Amino acid sequence: METTAVVNQKGGVGKSATTMNLAAALAEQGKRILMIDLDPQGHLSKAFGVAEASADANLAKALLGLWAGELGELVTSYSENLSIVATSQDMFLLEPQMYAKTGREYLLPLLLDAFRPAFDHCLIDCPPSLGALTDNALVAARTDAERTGRVLIPVQAEDSSLDALRLLLRQTSTLQAVLGIQVDLAGLVVNMYDARRGQVATSTLEAYNNHKSLEVLAIIGDRKEIREGWRLHKPVVQHAPTSEPAGWYRDLAKVISGGRL
């Protein structure tokens, strides 16, 4: 099972929209997709219109070793090849509890290893922070002899996103050095782009395109089909399958799958 962590500690950059729409585009390829809603705010779960996980069987309890049922109890099926581990109220208390655990950076990776036979690709929608939850996602998305992973970074074409990107790259570099792991930074997804917003948008996009170590993998325009799909709890490839935005996410899925445009 390949793993893609969708990461940026800055809120409002389109992490959940990227996870939702990329996952659906990958599922169209026939891949069995598992999504993890790691954000206590639960935007991904809300986007798909799925109920919160129960207080008895949920991701938080599984990570803390307080639940040991069947893995299927944690998973909600949305459509063919597309499943999600939804958020729960317990997620809000999870991160402080994780700091008391030995090897806390590996709690999520160990759980995901148990899912590997059932899914081809896992996408992790990360919270807007650089705490223990995001560290777990980065470790889960590592690449080694047994697994293939990557980090996908959604951004917006604005100065604050550039500042946040620098902090994320520093955090990732530190984590790799401390734990001795390899994390592949796949590249950037520039969300809600509109050149009509002027020089701030265009110059920031130019800065992303000129980045020394990161490639811009997709530029997702600010389009109504994406917003409509979000409201209707449908990925854009299902809501508006012949639209230009649907094509953007299918192209991104090809890149993530190792293909070329």
DACOR-V113339 format. One record per residue. N is the residue number from 1. PSI is psi in degrees with one decimal (NA if undefined). OMEGA is omega in radians with two decimals (* if undefined). BURIAL is b if it has 24 or more other C-alpha atoms within 12 Angstrom, else e. Layout:
n->N psi->PSI omega->OMEGA burial->BURIAL
n->N psi->PSI omega->OMEGA burial->BURIAL
This chain:
n->1 psi->119.9 omega->3.03 burial->b
n->2 psi->153.9 omega->-3.11 burial->b
n->3 psi->130.2 omega->3.07 burial->b
n->4 psi->119.2 omega->3.06 burial->b
n->5 psi->125.7 omega->3.13 burial->b
n->6 psi->105.3 omega->-2.84 burial->b
n->7 psi->135.3 omega->2.85 burial->b
n->8 psi->126.6 omega->-3.11 burial->b
n->9 psi->-10.6 omega->3.09 burial->b
n->10 psi->130.5 omega->3.10 burial->b
n->11 psi->158.6 omega->3.03 burial->b
n->12 psi->17.2 omega->-3.12 burial->e
n->13 psi->-0.8 omega->3.07 burial->b
n->14 psi->28.5 omega->3.11 burial->b
n->15 psi->-48.3 omega->-3.09 burial->b
n->16 psi->-39.9 omega->3.10 burial->b
n->17 psi->-39.4 omega->3.10 burial->b
n->18 psi->-46.3 omega->3.14 burial->b
n->19 psi->-47.9 omega->-3.10 burial->b
n->20 psi->-51.5 omega->-3.00 burial->b
n->21 psi->-34.2 omega->3.05 burial->b
n->22 psi->-42.1 omega->3.13 burial->b
n->23 psi->-43.9 omega->-3.13 burial->b
n->24 psi->-37.2 omega->3.11 burial->b
n->25 psi->-37.7 omega->3.07 burial->b
n->26 psi->-37.8 omega->3.11 burial->b
n->27 psi->-33.8 omega->3.07 burial->b
n->28 psi->-27.4 omega->3.13 burial->b
n->29 psi->-2.5 omega->-3.11 burial->b
n->30 psi->4.6 omega->3.13 burial->e
n->31 psi->144.1 omega->3.06 burial->b
n->32 psi->113.9 omega->-2.97 burial->b
n->33 psi->131.5 omega->3.00 burial->b
n->34 psi->129.4 omega->3.06 burial->b
n->35 psi->139.8 omega->3.10 burial->b
n->36 psi->118.5 omega->3.06 burial->b
n->37 psi->92.9 omega->-3.07 burial->b
n->38 psi->-4.0 omega->-3.13 burial->b
n->39 psi->119.3 omega->3.11 burial->b
n->40 psi->-24.3 omega->3.12 burial->b
n->41 psi->-19.2 omega->2.98 burial->b
n->42 psi->31.7 omega->-3.11 burial->b
n->43 psi->-36.6 omega->-3.13 burial->b
n->44 psi->-43.0 omega->3.10 burial->b
n->45 psi->-42.5 omega->3.12 burial->b
n->46 psi->-37.4 omega->-3.14 burial->b
n->47 psi->-36.9 omega->3.11 burial->b
n->48 psi->-6.2 omega->3.12 burial->b
n->49 psi->26.8 omega->3.14 burial->b
n->50 psi->150.0 omega->-3.12 burial->b
n->51 psi->153.4 omega->3.03 burial->b
n->52 psi->151.1 omega->3.08 burial->b
n->53 psi->157.0 omega->-3.09 burial->b
n->54 psi->164.9 omega->3.10 burial->b
n->55 psi->-17.0 omega->-3.09 burial->e
n->56 psi->-39.8 omega->-3.09 burial->e
n->57 psi->104.6 omega->3.14 burial->b
n->58 psi->170.5 omega->-3.07 burial->b
n->59 psi->-42.5 omega->-3.11 burial->b
n->60 psi->-48.0 omega->-3.14 burial->b
n->61 psi->-37.5 omega->3.12 burial->b
n->62 psi->-41.0 omega->-3.12 burial->b
n->63 psi->-31.9 omega->-3.11 burial->b
n->64 psi->-0.9 omega->-3.12 burial->b
n->65 psi->22.6 omega->-3.12 burial->e
n->66 psi->4.2 omega->3.13 burial->e
n->67 psi->139.1 omega->-3.10 burial->e
n->68 psi->43.5 omega->3.13 burial->e
n->69 psi->-160.4 omega->3.09 burial->e
n->70 psi->138.9 omega->-3.11 burial->e
n->71 psi->-33.9 omega->-3.13 burial->e
n->72 psi->-21.7 omega->3.13 burial->e
n->73 psi->-21.0 omega->-3.13 burial->e
n->74 psi->-13.0 omega->-2.94 burial->b
n->75 psi->135.5 omega->3.01 burial->b
n->76 psi->127.4 omega->3.10 burial->b
n->77 psi->126.7 omega->3.12 burial->e
n->78 psi->-48.5 omega->3.10 burial->b
n->79 psi->-178.7 omega->-3.11 burial->e
n->80 psi->126.9 omega->3.10 burial->e
n->81 psi->8.6 omega->-3.04 burial->b
n->82 psi->112.2 omega->-3.10 burial->b
n->83 psi->158.4 omega->-3.08 burial->b
n->84 psi->140.8 omega->2.90 burial->b
n->85 psi->108.4 omega->-2.97 burial->b
n->86 psi->166.1 omega->3.10 burial->b
n->87 psi->175.5 omega->3.05 burial->b
n->88 psi->167.5 omega->3.11 burial->b
n->89 psi->-29.2 omega->-3.13 burial->b
n->90 psi->-19.2 omega->-3.13 burial->b
n->91 psi->-28.3 omega->-3.12 burial->b
n->92 psi->-24.9 omega->-3.13 burial->e
n->93 psi->-0.9 omega->-2.99 burial->e
n->94 psi->-49.6 omega->-2.98 burial->b
n->95 psi->-46.8 omega->3.10 burial->b
n->96 psi->-34.6 omega->3.13 burial->e
n->97 psi->-29.4 omega->-3.14 burial->e
n->98 psi->-31.6 omega->-3.08 burial->b
n->99 psi->-19.0 omega->3.11 burial->e
n->100 psi->-4.3 omega->-3.07 burial->e
n->101 psi->135.8 omega->3.01 burial->e
n->102 psi->136.6 omega->-3.11 burial->e
n->103 psi->37.0 omega->-3.02 burial->e
n->104 psi->-26.4 omega->-3.12 burial->b
n->105 psi->-12.1 omega->-3.07 burial->b
n->106 psi->7.7 omega->-3.10 burial->b
n->107 psi->-48.6 omega->3.11 burial->b
n->108 psi->-45.1 omega->3.11 burial->b
n->109 psi->-41.0 omega->-3.14 burial->b
n->110 psi->-39.2 omega->3.10 burial->e
n->111 psi->-42.8 omega->-3.11 burial->b
n->112 psi->-30.7 omega->3.09 burial->b
n->113 psi->-33.0 omega->3.13 burial->b
n->114 psi->-22.8 omega->3.13 burial->e
n->115 psi->-11.5 omega->-2.95 burial->b
n->116 psi->-40.1 omega->-3.12 burial->b
n->117 psi->-22.8 omega->-3.00 burial->e
n->118 psi->-14.5 omega->-3.04 burial->e
n->119 psi->153.4 omega->3.11 burial->b
n->120 psi->-29.1 omega->-3.04 burial->b
n->121 psi->136.2 omega->3.07 burial->b
n->122 psi->132.2 omega->3.04 burial->b
n->123 psi->130.9 omega->-3.10 burial->b
n->124 psi->118.6 omega->3.08 burial->b
n->125 psi->110.6 omega->-2.97 burial->b
n->126 psi->157.0 omega->3.09 burial->b
n->127 psi->163.0 omega->3.12 burial->b
n->128 psi->67.3 omega->-3.14 burial->b
n->129 psi->168.8 omega->3.08 burial->b
n->130 psi->39.8 omega->-3.11 burial->b
n->131 psi->-157.6 omega->-3.04 burial->b
n->132 psi->-33.7 omega->3.14 burial->b
n->133 psi->-46.0 omega->3.12 burial->b
n->134 psi->-38.7 omega->3.07 burial->b
n->135 psi->-41.4 omega->3.11 burial->b
n->136 psi->-41.3 omega->3.13 burial->b
n->137 psi->-41.0 omega->3.12 burial->b
n->138 psi->-41.5 omega->3.12 burial->b
n->139 psi->-38.2 omega->3.11 burial->b
n->140 psi->-29.4 omega->-3.10 burial->b
n->141 psi->15.4 omega->3.14 burial->b
n->142 psi->164.5 omega->3.05 burial->b
n->143 psi->128.1 omega->3.05 burial->b
n->144 psi->-163.2 omega->-3.06 burial->e
n->145 psi->-23.4 omega->-3.03 burial->e
n->146 psi->-10.6 omega->-3.03 burial->e
n->147 psi->157.6 omega->3.07 burial->b
n->148 psi->126.1 omega->-3.14 burial->b
n->149 psi->172.7 omega->-3.13 burial->b
n->150 psi->162.1 omega->3.07 burial->b
n->151 psi->127.0 omega->3.10 burial->b
n->152 psi->130.8 omega->-3.00 burial->b
n->153 psi->103.5 omega->3.03 burial->b
n->154 psi->139.2 omega->3.13 burial->b
n->155 psi->168.7 omega->2.95 burial->b
n->156 psi->160.4 omega->-3.13 burial->b
n->157 psi->73.3 omega->3.13 burial->b
n->158 psi->158.1 omega->-3.02 burial->b
n->159 psi->-38.0 omega->-3.09 burial->e
n->160 psi->-29.3 omega->3.08 burial->e
n->161 psi->-34.8 omega->3.07 burial->b
n->162 psi->-41.9 omega->3.12 burial->b
n->163 psi->-43.4 omega->-3.14 burial->e
n->164 psi->-36.5 omega->3.14 burial->b
n->165 psi->-40.6 omega->3.12 burial->b
n->166 psi->-42.2 omega->3.13 burial->e
n->167 psi->-40.8 omega->-3.14 burial->e
n->168 psi->-43.1 omega->3.14 burial->b
n->169 psi->-37.3 omega->3.09 burial->b
n->170 psi->-43.1 omega->3.13 burial->e
n->171 psi->-43.2 omega->-3.13 burial->b
n->172 psi->-42.1 omega->3.12 burial->b
n->173 psi->-42.8 omega->3.13 burial->e
n->174 psi->-44.0 omega->-3.12 burial->e
n->175 psi->-42.6 omega->3.11 burial->b
n->176 psi->-42.6 omega->-3.11 burial->e
n->177 psi->-42.8 omega->-3.08 burial->e
n->178 psi->-42.4 omega->-3.06 burial->e
n->179 psi->-10.0 omega->-3.14 burial->e
n->180 psi->41.7 omega->-3.12 burial->e
n->181 psi->166.4 omega->3.08 burial->b
n->182 psi->121.9 omega->3.11 burial->b
n->183 psi->120.2 omega->-3.12 burial->b
n->184 psi->115.9 omega->3.06 burial->b
n->185 psi->100.5 omega->-3.02 burial->b
n->186 psi->-39.2 omega->-3.13 burial->b
n->187 psi->-168.7 omega->-3.04 burial->b
n->188 psi->147.0 omega->2.93 burial->b
n->189 psi->113.2 omega->-3.12 burial->b
n->190 psi->112.1 omega->-3.04 burial->b
n->191 psi->154.2 omega->3.03 burial->b
n->192 psi->38.7 omega->-3.08 burial->b
n->193 psi->136.1 omega->3.09 burial->b
n->194 psi->108.6 omega->-3.10 burial->e
n->195 psi->-20.1 omega->-3.14 burial->e
n->196 psi->-9.7 omega->3.10 burial->e
n->197 psi->-4.5 omega->2.96 burial->e
n->198 psi->-161.3 omega->-2.97 burial->e
n->199 psi->-33.2 omega->3.13 burial->e
n->200 psi->-46.2 omega->-3.14 burial->e
n->201 psi->-48.4 omega->-3.05 burial->b
n->202 psi->-38.9 omega->-3.13 burial->e
n->203 psi->-34.2 omega->3.10 burial->e
n->204 psi->-40.9 omega->3.07 burial->b
n->205 psi->-40.0 omega->3.11 burial->b
n->206 psi->-39.6 omega->3.11 burial->e
n->207 psi->-40.8 omega->3.09 burial->b
n->208 psi->-44.1 omega->-3.12 burial->b
n->209 psi->-25.7 omega->-3.12 burial->e
n->210 psi->6.8 omega->-3.12 burial->e
n->211 psi->138.7 omega->-3.03 burial->e
n->212 psi->-32.7 omega->-3.00 burial->e
n->213 psi->-6.4 omega->-3.08 burial->e
n->214 psi->137.1 omega->3.12 burial->b
n->215 psi->142.5 omega->2.99 burial->b
n->216 psi->112.2 omega->-3.08 burial->b
n->217 psi->-26.3 omega->-3.12 burial->b
n->218 psi->145.1 omega->2.99 burial->b
n->219 psi->111.9 omega->-3.08 burial->b
n->220 psi->113.1 omega->-3.12 burial->b
n->221 psi->162.4 omega->3.11 burial->b
n->222 psi->91.5 omega->-3.00 burial->b
n->223 psi->147.5 omega->-3.05 burial->e
n->224 psi->-31.9 omega->-3.11 burial->e
n->225 psi->-35.5 omega->3.12 burial->b
n->226 psi->-44.5 omega->3.13 burial->b
n->227 psi->-40.1 omega->3.12 burial->e
n->228 psi->-44.4 omega->3.12 burial->e
n->229 psi->-40.6 omega->3.11 burial->b
n->230 psi->-45.9 omega->-3.12 burial->b
n->231 psi->-34.9 omega->-3.11 burial->e
n->232 psi->3.1 omega->-3.13 burial->e
n->233 psi->39.7 omega->3.13 burial->b
n->234 psi->133.6 omega->2.97 burial->b
n->235 psi->152.7 omega->-3.05 burial->b
n->236 psi->-27.8 omega->3.12 burial->b
n->237 psi->-18.2 omega->3.05 burial->b
n->238 psi->-39.9 omega->-3.10 burial->b
n->239 psi->-43.9 omega->-3.10 burial->b
n->240 psi->70.8 omega->-2.95 burial->b
n->241 psi->-24.5 omega->-3.12 burial->e
n->242 psi->6.3 omega->-3.08 burial->e
n->243 psi->162.4 omega->3.08 burial->e
n->244 psi->-43.8 omega->3.10 burial->e
n->245 psi->-37.4 omega->3.08 burial->b
n->246 psi->-39.4 omega->3.10 burial->b
n->247 psi->-36.0 omega->3.12 burial->b
n->248 psi->-45.0 omega->-3.11 burial->b
n->249 psi->-33.0 omega->3.05 burial->b
n->250 psi->-38.2 omega->3.09 burial->b
n->251 psi->-41.4 omega->3.10 burial->b
n->252 psi->-40.2 omega->3.11 burial->b
n->253 psi->-37.3 omega->3.09 burial->b
n->254 psi->-40.8 omega->3.13 burial->b
n->255 psi->-46.5 omega->-3.11 burial->b
n->256 psi->-31.7 omega->3.13 burial->b
n->257 psi->-2.9 omega->3.10 burial->b
n->258 psi->6.6 omega->3.13 burial->e
n->259 psi->179.8 omega->3.12 burial->e
n->260 psi->146.3 omega->3.14 burial->e
n->261 psi->NA omega->* burial->e
